[in-house]
Amino acid sequence: NFLTAEECDRVIAKSKPHMVPCLTKDSTTGVVGPDEWRTSTETSLPRAEAPSIVSKLVSLLDCTEEQLEILQVLRYEKGQEF
């Protein structure tokens, strides 16, 4: 119950058009790219796009906004894996 239904809807609406396949870094070659085993999608959500969520995080973590990382949104459809 950390986020309200409205906050969840807002995150989904702002993120959905920007979702891209998740990338991984090959531990042998160091090359970053798609991985057939990681089937989820992701995007980043700038803190300015979610001020109420940022405020909650700052309060929960007792930190400043500048100490937070950019918000990462992941989506897993039924059957998808990390």
Buried (B, 14 or more C-beta within 10 A) or exposed (E): EEBEEEBEEBBEEBBEEEBEEBEEEEEEEEEEEEEEEBBBBBBEBEBEBBEEBBEBBBEEEEEEEEEBEEBEBEBEEEEEEE
